[in-house]
Amino acid sequence: MSAYALEGKVALVTGGSRGIGRGIAERLGREGAVVAVAYARDAAAADEVVEVIRKNGGTAFALRAELGTHGDAAALWEAFDAEITAYAPGGGVDIIVNNAGAGLYSELSSLTEEAFDAVFAVNVRAPFFIVRHGLDRLRDGGRVINISSGAARIAMPNIIAYSATKGALDNFTLTLAKELGPRGITVNSVAPGIIDTDINADWLRGDAEAEKGAASLAALGRVGQPGDVADIVAFLASDDSRWVTGTVIDATGGSGL
């Protein structure tokens, strides 16, 4: 991919203030995109990502968007519309990255209806309606990239509801690719495995045995890093991926083979 492959493009990254989302936001910024860093609660973390992108010569702004309630997607786009013209005259968006997600550790026997509804609200309903309300803003030839999980193809009873949300997201990707294809818009999923982020820090970092065990699950023999996922997203966001759509790209390092 050439330098500044996304120059002139506008990207929205949900959950962009930390972990995989931060890696994606910073990478798209380095490729020349104007990046809207959407976050739920941690404004300081989002501002830090924006500052890093700007220090590297890019353009970005933070956007508060707490997901998981009815009307969340509409509110996100209203906030986006209020900010974007200051950075990209004419508004609109070229790349939507549905990265924000909620985890849920629970087996079927202990799963509550409230927890089930909450995880589906963030992981499925929010991406669905972010795209639904974003269609009039998404330019022809654009990109929708959904961050799924390797858990969608690996049986893991302790996260059964979470895995189901990612399976639903992958089907959304497949169907949406068919619907938006006539506009030249590609839609793909990226499915990470275990990634060394803050969300996994309490059990992974500082524990050599835990890291060894996590690394052993991958054919490539190590724990993934946010950049491993961000690089794939940058490819899917670029013109280099113009003939790839309706696909789930496995980013687990070969876990569960």
Beta strands, then each sheet from edge to edge (+ up, - down):
strand 1: 10-13
strand 2: 34-39
strand 3: 59-64
strand 4: 93-98
strand 5: 138-147
strand 6: 186-192
strand 7: 247-251
sheet 1: 3+ 2+ 1+ 4+ 5+ 6+ 7+
end
